[in-house]
Amino acid sequence: MAKKAKKPTKKVAKKATKKAVKKAKKTEALEGPIYTCSVCGAEVIVTKDCTCESCDLICCGQPMIKKE
């Protein structure tokens, strides 16, 4: 028996949708405190708070500094 050919239009539509979702996520403005590494300058945006008693963001072996 011969296999039926798949319709490429569905795959293209799915790929286009996935790309649109990824693009939308990248363009969303992220809110939250920003932490910076004093050694290399890397920055981290916290989008969800941690529930630990003491939780430090470490980069280059040192705690990151909260940007004001």
DAFENTA-V395770 format. One record per run of one state. SS is the DSSP state (~ for helix, > for strand, _ for the rest). FROM is the first residue (numbers start at 1). TO is the last residue. If there is no record, write none. Layout:
ss=SS from=FROM to=TO
ss=SS from=FROM to=TO
//
This chain:
ss=_ from=1 to=7
ss=~ from=8 to=27
ss=_ from=28 to=33
ss=> from=34 to=36
ss=_ from=37 to=42
ss=> from=43 to=45
ss=_ from=46 to=57
ss=> from=58 to=59
ss=_ from=60 to=61
ss=> from=62 to=63
ss=_ from=64 to=64
ss=> from=65 to=66
ss=_ from=67 to=68
//
